[in-house]
Amino acid sequence: MDEREAIARLKQGDISGLDALVCKYQLQAVRAAYLVCGDRSVAEDVVQSAFVRAYERIEQFDATRPFGPWFLRSVVNDAIKAANRDQRHISLDADDGGIPILDLLAEPSPTPDEAIEAAQAREAVRAALQKLSPSQRAIVVQRYFLDLKDEEIANEQAIAPGTVKAHMHAARQRLRALLSWFGGES
């Protein structure tokens, strides 16, 4: 079932339309939420709640527009709220026994050395992202993970484009400083 048909079913009260949307957007949404809030279980909860809310509010959705940006905006906003609410410090040494979600983003590496280097780079970026404020993380995720432009981010966050540029500039500078040690150790 395609996205438009799924939305049409949902608007008619048929919950089966939600399955297609979950299949299409769940992984991307969990990844985006995780990159913003830094906690897998919180990210999964955020996404689950966002899907429930999308179902409950599907009548408000303009079916002539793509569902993805509408839904992912909700996910990112909720992840910001969760990150601000929790404001807990995550140990970089902590291991919950599962596969880190950022490892799921990786392309298979042809050699063990490349795999180790890529894993170290992903961990360095993940650690650096967690040192940004939740709003800066959200803007970085929207720009580089969701491929949104400044104007789209400004519309999604209800802020001025200049504010997006300022946050992006500050986030890039902070990431550059946090990751400067990593480039020299390769």
C-alpha positions in Angstrom: 0.0 0.0 0.0 1.4 3.4 -0.9 1.5 6.5 1.4 -1.6 8.2 -0.1 -3.7 5.1 0.2 -2.5 4.6 3.8 -3.5 8.1 4.7 -6.8 7.8 2.9 -7.5 4.6 5.0 -6.5 6.3 8.2 -8.8 9.3 7.4 -11.7 6.7 6.9 -10.9 5.3 10.4 -9.1 2.2 9.1 -6.1 1.7 11.4 -4.5 -0.7 8.8 -3.2 2.3 7.0 -0.9 3.0 9.9 1.1 -0.2 9.2 2.4 1.1 5.8 3.4 4.4 7.4 5.2 2.6 10.3 7.1 0.4 7.9 8.1 3.4 5.8 9.1 5.9 8.5 9.9 4.0 11.7 13.6 3.4 11.2 14.3 7.0 10.0 12.2 8.4 12.8 13.9 6.4 15.6 17.3 7.3 14.2 16.4 11.0 14.1 15.0 10.9 17.6 18.0 9.0 18.9 20.4 11.5 17.4 18.5 14.3 19.2 17.9 12.7 22.6 20.8 10.2 22.7 18.8 7.4 24.4 17.5 4.5 22.4 14.5 3.7 24.6 13.5 7.3 24.9 13.8 7.6 21.1 11.6 4.5 20.6 9.0 5.9 23.0 9.0 9.3 21.2 8.4 7.6 17.9 5.7 5.3 19.2 3.9 8.3 20.7 4.3 10.2 17.5 2.7 7.4 15.5 -0.3 7.3 17.9 -0.6 11.1 17.8 -0.4 11.0 13.9 -3.3 8.5 13.9 -5.3 10.5 16.3 -4.7 13.8 14.4 -4.7 12.5 10.8 -7.8 14.6 10.0 -5.5 17.7 10.5 -3.0 16.4 7.9 -3.2 17.9 4.4 -3.2 14.8 2.2 -1.8 16.8 -0.7 1.5 17.2 1.1 4.0 14.5 1.9 3.5 12.7 5.2 7.2 12.3 6.0 8.1 16.0 6.8 4.9 16.5 8.8 5.5 13.3 10.9 9.3 13.8 11.3 8.8 17.4 12.5 6.6 16.0 15.3 9.3 13.3 16.1 12.1 15.9 16.3 10.1 18.3 18.4 9.2 15.5 20.8 12.8 14.4 20.9 13.9 17.9 21.8 11.3 18.0 24.6 12.4 14.6 25.9 16.1 15.6 25.8 15.3 18.8 27.7 13.1 17.0 30.2 15.6 14.3 31.0 18.8 16.5 30.8 20.7 13.5 32.0 24.3 12.9 31.3 25.0 9.7 29.4 28.3 8.0 30.1 30.2 7.3 27.0 31.4 4.1 28.5 27.8 2.8 29.3 26.7 -0.2 27.3 23.1 -1.4 27.5 24.1 -4.7 25.9 22.3 -3.9 22.6 23.7 -2.9 19.2 24.2 0.9 19.2 21.7 2.4 16.8 24.5 4.4 15.1 26.1 1.1 14.1 22.9 0.4 12.2 23.7 3.5 10.1 27.0 2.2 8.9 27.7 0.8 5.5 29.5 -2.6 5.6 33.2 -2.0 5.5 35.4 -4.2 3.2 38.3 -4.4 5.7 38.6 -4.8 9.5 40.7 -1.6 9.7 38.1 0.4 7.9 35.4 -1.0 10.1 37.3 0.0 13.2 38.0 3.5 11.9 34.4 3.9 10.9 33.1 2.8 14.3 35.5 5.2 16.0 34.3 8.0 13.8 30.6 7.2 14.5 31.3 7.1 18.2 33.2 10.4 18.1 30.3 12.1 16.2 27.7 10.6 18.5 29.6 11.7 21.6 30.1 15.2 20.1 26.4 15.5 19.2 25.5 14.7 22.8 27.5 17.7 24.0 25.4 20.1 21.9 22.1 21.5 23.3 19.0 19.6 22.3 17.9 22.4 20.0 21.3 22.5 18.3 21.2 18.6 17.9 17.8 18.9 16.4 19.0 21.4 13.8 22.0 19.3 12.9 19.8 16.2 12.6 17.3 18.0 10.5 20.0 19.4 8.2 22.4 16.5 7.8 20.2 13.5 8.6 16.8 14.6 7.2 18.3 16.8 4.5 16.1 19.8 5.2 17.1 23.3 4.0 17.4 26.3 6.3 14.0 27.6 5.3 12.4 24.2 5.9 14.0 23.9 9.3 12.9 27.5 10.2 9.3 26.6 9.2 9.4 23.3 11.1 10.8 24.9 14.3 8.8 28.1 13.9 11.9 30.3 14.1 13.5 32.8 11.8 15.9 31.5 9.1 18.6 33.7 10.7 18.2 31.9 14.0 18.6 28.6 12.1 21.8 29.9 10.6 23.1 31.1 13.9 22.3 27.8 15.7 23.8 25.9 12.8 27.0 28.0 12.9 27.3 27.6 16.6 26.7 23.8 16.4 29.3 23.4 13.6 31.9 25.4 15.5 31.2 23.3 18.6 31.4 20.0 16.7 34.5 21.2 14.9 36.2 21.9 18.3 34.9 18.6 19.8 36.1 16.6 16.8 39.4 18.4 16.1 41.3 15.8 18.2 39.7 12.9 16.2 41.1 13.9 12.8 44.7 14.1 14.2 44.6 10.6 15.6 43.8 8.7 12.4 
